[in-house]
Amino acid sequence: MTVRAERAGATREQILTAAERLFAEHGVFAVSNRQVSEAAGQGNNAAVGYHFGTKTDLVRAIVRKHTERIERIRRRMLAETAGSGEVRDWVACLVRPVTEHLDEMGNPTWFARFGAQVMTDPVLRDIMIDTALTSPALVEILGELRRCLPELPPEVRAERRDMTSHLMAHVCAERERALAEDTPTPRASWHDAATGLIDATVGLWTAPVTAPIMGPGGRTTSRKGSRR
């Protein structure tokens, strides 16, 4: 690798780190490319555009950087869990790679808060989800989870999938924020936090379904339905 290529790589990494922190703390669209360049120690305000293109491309690059690291943990857990028919085991394969990655990075981190910010914007949220779904291990884990779940109506399955995404994003973000601010957390470690998140997620996916029906006068009432 040439000296020029090494410098370019170092600059890209500085920009990624600065952007992740600023986006996590202030929101993606509240931060300008100029602010990112300044925080990365770049005298050229066009550095972000030169190295990454649009802000959307920058967000995608941040997600990809972490996804590649998380993927290694997923592959290991996938191998360890192969053949299980337990919902909890496959939910753990969703949750623990993320929390283990956050734990490995030390404190402070910004990726969980960055993810929570991204999840609030429909376009950026799709980028994060689409990038994650390029992970072969994640696709296999999701398939195994679906195999173990009780039969659910398609609209309920979609609803609970969204609930799971937001639950994971915001629980991790709140713990990350508390650690950065040195305030108390409900659980002593990322491992314990993952255990609580797994408990809640298993409960979410295995909860009974209450199906809406139309009552007298066209008003919506509800009826508890059985899981088939």
N, C-alpha and C positions, 0 to 999 in steps of 0.2 A: 504494500500500500504506500502511495506517495505521501509526502508531507502535506500537500494540498488536500488530498482526500482525507487524511487524518484530521486536519483542521476543520474541514467541512462536517465530518462526522461528529466532532466535539461540539461544533456550533449547533448542529441539529439537536443533539442531546440537551444542551443548555436551553434551547428554545422549548423543547418538549417539557422539561422540568418546570420552567418558569410558567408556561401556559397552563399546565396541569394545576399548579398551585393557585394561580390567579383565577382560573375558571372555577376551581373548587370553592374559593373564598367569596367570589363576587358574582358568579354566573357567567356563562359563555358570552352572551351578547352585551354584557355590561363592560367587557374588557376589549380594548382595541388592539390591533396588531402592533401599533406603536408602543403601547404599554408592555406587551409581551416582549418586544425587542429590547426595550430599556431594562426590564427585569432580568433578561438573559445576558445583559452586559454588552449588547450589540449597538455600536454607534450608528449603524445603518438602519433606519426605521423600516426599510423595505425587506429586512432579513427574513421575516416570517413568510412573506409572499414568495421570495426567491427560493427558499428551501422547501416550502410545503404547498404553496398555492393559496387556496382559499382557507377561510377559517374552518369550514367543514372538513377540508382535507387534513387540517391540523388536529381536529378532534378525532378523526379516523386514525391518524398516526398514533395518538396517545392511547386509544383503545387497543390498537394492534400491538403496541409495545407490551402492554400488560397481559393481553390475551395469550401471547406466545409463552410467557412465563407460567401463566395459570394452566395452560394446556399440558405442560410437563407433569404437573401435579395430578391433573385429571387422568392422564394416561396411567399413572401409577395406581391411583385409586380404582380405576376401571379394571385393571388386572387383578387387584385384590378382591374386588366385589363380584367378579364374573360368576354367573350361575345363581346369584341370589334371587329369591322371589319376594323379598321384603321391601315394602315401600320405603321404610326408613333408611335402608342401606343406599338406595338410589337417590333419595333426597340428600343424604350425606355427601354423595358424590357431586351434587350440585353446589352445596354450601361450602364444604371444607376446603376445596381448592382456592376459593376466593379469600377466605379468612386466613388460611395458611400463608398465602401470598402476602397479604397485608402484614401478618405477623413477621414474616421473614424480612420485610423491608425496614422494620424498626419504627421508631417514632421520632418526629411526626411523619405521617403519610398524608397524601391528598387524593389518592385514587378513588376511595369510596365516596368522598364528598363530590368529587368531579362526576362520578357516575350518577349520583343522586341529582345533580344539577342537569345533566344530560337527559335523564329520564323524564324531566318536566317538559321537554320540548319534543313534539311529535316527530319532526324531521330528524333531529339528532338522536332521539331514542331509537329510531329505525336503524340508524347507522350503527349504534352500539349493539343492537340485537343481531343485525345482519353480520357484523364482523365476528361476533361471538359464535354464530352458527356456521362459520367456516371451520370451526373446530371439529374434526372427526370424532374425537372422544366425547365432546358434549352432545353431538347428534346421537351417538350410540347410547349415552346415559339417558337422554330424554326418551329414546325408544324403549329402553328397559323399564323406565319409570311408568310409561304409558301401559306397558304389558302388565304391570303389577297393580295398577289402580283399579278400583271398582268402575263399572260402566257408568259414564256420566253423559248427560245431554251435551251436544257440541257447544252450546252457548255457555253452559256452566263450566265446561273444560276451559274454554277461552277466557272466561272471567277469572277462574282460579289461576290460570297461567299468568295473567296480568297482575293479580294480587301477589303471587309469589315473587315476580320480578320487583315490584315496588317494595315488598316486605324486605327482601334481601338487600336492596339498594339502600333503603333508609335506615334499617337497623345497623348496618355496617357503617354508614355515614355518621350516625349519631355516636357510635362508639369511637370512631376515629376522631371526631371533633372533641369528645370528652378527653381522650388521651392527649391530644394536642394542647388542650387548655388545662391539663392536669386537674381535672375535676372527677368526682367519683363515678364509677361505672357499675351497672348491675352485676356484671360478671367479672371475675378476677383476671381472665385471660381471653385471648382470641379463641382458643380451643373451647373454653366454657361458653363463650358467647355463641359459637357455632352450634353447640349442643342445644342451647335454648332456641335458637333459630330453627334448627332441625325439628325440635318438638313442635313448635308452632306451625311449621310448614306441613308436617305430616298430618296434624290436626286439621289444617285447612283442606288438604286434598281428600281426606277420608271422612269429612263431615257429611251428615245427611243433606239431601237436597230438598229444599222447600220450593215446590213448583207454583208459580203464580197462576191464578185462574180468574176468570171474569165473573164478578158477583152481580147481584141485582142492580139494575140501573147502569150497568157498564162499568161499575167501580171494581178496581182490582183488589182481590183478597188473596189469601195464600193457603196452601194446603201442603202438609208435610208429605213428601213422596219418599218411597223406598228406593234405596240404591240397588240397581240391578246388576 
